Amino acid sequence: MKKKEFISDVLAGLTVSFAALALGAAFGVMSGRGAFAGMIAAAVIPIITGLFGGTRLSVSGPTAPMTAVSSLVIAFAYDNFSGDRILAEQFITLVFLLTGLCLIIAGVLRAGKYIRFVPQVVILGFMSGIALLIWVDQTKTLLGIGGKAAPEGATSTNIIIALATFGLIVFLPRLLTKLNLPKSIFTYLPFTLLIIVMMTGVTSLFHIDIGRISLGVSLESFSDLAAHIGNYFPSAQIFTTDTILLALPYALELTLLGYLDSLLTALIMDHLTKEDSNLNMELFGQGLSNGVAAIFQGLPGAQATIRSVLLFKEGAKTRLSVVATGIFVLLGFMVFKDYVTLITSAVFIGVLFKAALDVFEKEFLFVYIKRGWFVNRRRNYQLFFILYTMLVTALVDLNAAVISGTMLFYLLRKPLRFNDLENDFASLDAGIVENLKEEKNNKGEILSGIDQQKKVSEIA
């Protein structure tokens, strides 16, 4: 490896690690397992996928969709085992281990090719459904309704802090862009982490009395970590046929989500790097990394689109950059873990509101309204499938949404004479696409395209 490539990879990994660490902690808190679970996964998963995955430049880790489903698993475990923490955690670990195993099996069976058969409209719908789940879940938490425990302190204060955090993450980058600051500043200014630090400084400086987050565990040595792993690894009491059958539906749901999340991002990265990912090897790498993360009591994860694109934009050249991202997250976690508990719960709720906004499909709806597509029969069918998949995802579950949406699409496409969105997977990510365009293909059919100018935010 050339010295220049080594330096570029290390610096790119360092830059991306800031966003990965902050989001890992936020997703850990959202899951209900604690910040530790998200941060350890944000460290372990990139290292393993960087070594064994099928995409050269992609950063994996906890993502908003995977965390939304994981939170359901964790809530079910504690309800089902009547508050027995050890048995509940062992069940959670079992689900996540099965998820890793299923992804490995999918890779061995060469299932990567099937990603191309999932319609774009279904994918956009399920991503928006996941966003709805996050918004509803975090709103319930913020207000302390629907069986959710509200953060400590005055509800009004928590709401103000959460909305201020959300607003700053959304609008501060735009404000700084309008000021025509040098582009080099944005390279070393991870907005999400910066705003978390700013808001934590405000709440600490003014002694604002509201709830702060918990790591979930306190590990001061490797012996503590070993004991933690031993306590929560599935025991004979959990590793039974009945319990495995209870865990398997959740594992399959996470597997499907990890499959979609990872392979769609792989195709986006292929578009940017002009390379072809080994999708089956990527599934294997994702399964292996999720299994190891589960052993360390971390959250499951998948390829994270914005973090991956950011790594590419920062000039990463080789897989070392991906591994370096995970190593820097691990080092950051070890150094700053004592300070993480200073962050208020409301700040992370604001971060998660923004994460859901990034997942939600905005571009199609924006162009649909702006260009008057409501008079276009084909566009209306596309919108129907997006809304259908979104609502089924939010109200039923992901598996039902994707499977039924895909089946309906292929059953109705020819009789109703409509087409899917253009098969350009870069159009799936709300943080990348600036505009959708109309263009005609050689058959005269109107398809949606994308403006090739990319705009990358700091959160995924």
Secondary structure, 3 states (H helix, E strand, C coil): CCHHHHHHHHHHHHHHHHHHHHHHHHHHHHHCCCHHHHHHHHHHHHHHHHHHCCCCCCCEECCHHHHHHHHHHHHHHHHHCCCCHHHHHHHHHHHHHHHHHHHHHHHHCCHHHHHHHCCHHHHHHHHHHHHHHHHHHHHHHHHCCCCCCCCCCCHHHHHHHHHHHHHHHHHHHHHHHHCCCCHHHHHCCCHHHHHHHHHHHHHHHCCCCCCECCCCCCCCCHHHHHHHHHHHCCCCCCCCHHHHHHHHHHHHHHHHHHHHHHHHHHHHHHHHHCCCCCHHHHHHHHHHHHHHHHHCCCCCCEECHHHHHHHHHCCCCCCHHHHHHHHHHHHHHHHHHHHHCCCEHHHHHHHHHHHHHHHCCCHHHHHHHHCCHHHCHHHHHHHHHHHHHHHHHHHCCHHHHHHHHHHHHHHHHHHHCCCCCCCCHHHHCCCCCCCEEEEECCCCCEEEEECCCCCCCCCC
